């Protein structure tokens, strides 16, 4: 039996290039605009998300210094073909 590492995606700040720790990644279906799943990034901005094949759009909630969150819409539609989301987002 062999084990493979999970396919991880990342979330970084576009201006500084630093990872966005504990950002929330929300995945919405393009067909009905319903939230499919949400994942919380780790302290290094990495996340792991299993998602059914299809087309989705994403909203990233970045964590502010006062512990609140600010939503940032990712403009591009994402097509999932292999059952997981491993995109690197720059917000």
C-alpha positions in Angstrom: 0.0 0.0 0.0 1.4 3.4 -1.0 0.5 6.8 0.3 0.5 10.0 -1.7 0.6 13.5 -0.4 -2.6 15.5 -0.6 -2.8 18.1 -3.4 -2.8 21.4 -1.5 -3.7 24.8 -2.7 -2.6 28.1 -1.3 -3.9 31.6 -0.5 -1.4 34.5 -0.5 -1.7 38.3 -0.4 -1.3 39.8 -3.8 0.5 43.0 -2.5 3.0 41.4 -0.2 3.3 37.8 -1.4 2.8 36.6 2.2 0.4 33.7 3.0 -3.0 34.6 4.4 -3.2 32.6 7.6 -6.6 31.2 8.6 -8.4 32.7 5.6 -11.7 31.0 4.8 -12.2 29.7 1.2 -15.9 29.5 0.2 -16.7 27.4 -3.0 -20.0 28.2 -4.8 -21.7 26.3 -7.6 -22.0 28.3 -10.8 -25.3 26.5 -11.7 -27.3 27.6 -8.7 -25.0 30.0 -6.7 -25.2 27.8 -3.6 -22.3 27.3 -1.3 -20.9 23.8 -1.8 -18.2 23.8 0.9 -15.9 26.1 2.8 -12.4 25.4 4.1 -10.1 27.2 6.5 -6.5 27.7 5.5 -3.8 26.8 7.9 -1.2 29.2 9.3 0.9 28.9 6.1 -2.1 29.7 3.8 -2.5 26.1 2.6 -5.9 24.3 2.3 -7.2 21.0 1.1 -10.7 20.8 -0.6 -12.5 17.8 -2.1 -15.0 19.1 -4.6 -17.1 17.3 -7.2 -16.2 17.9 -10.8 -17.9 21.0 -12.3 -17.6 24.8 -12.5 -17.4 26.9 -9.4 -16.6 30.4 -8.3 -14.7 31.2 -5.1 -14.8 33.8 -2.4 -11.9 34.2 0.0 -12.6 35.7 3.5 -9.3 37.3 4.6 -8.7 37.6 8.3 -8.1 41.1 9.6 -5.9 42.1 12.6 -9.0 42.7 14.7 -10.1 39.1 14.2 -12.9 40.0 11.7 -13.1 38.8 8.1 -13.3 40.7 4.8 -14.7 38.9 1.8 -12.7 39.1 -1.5 -14.4 37.8 -4.6 -12.1 35.8 -7.0 -13.3 36.9 -10.5 -12.4 33.8 -12.5 -14.6 30.7 -12.7 -12.8 27.5 -11.8 -13.4 24.2 -13.5 -12.7 21.1 -11.4 -11.8 17.9 -13.3 -10.1 15.6 -10.8 -12.3 15.9 -7.7 -10.2 18.4 -5.7 -9.4 22.1 -5.6 -5.7 22.9 -5.6 -5.6 26.4 -7.0 -3.2 29.0 -5.7 -5.2 32.2 -5.0 -3.6 35.7 -4.9 -6.0 38.1 -3.2 
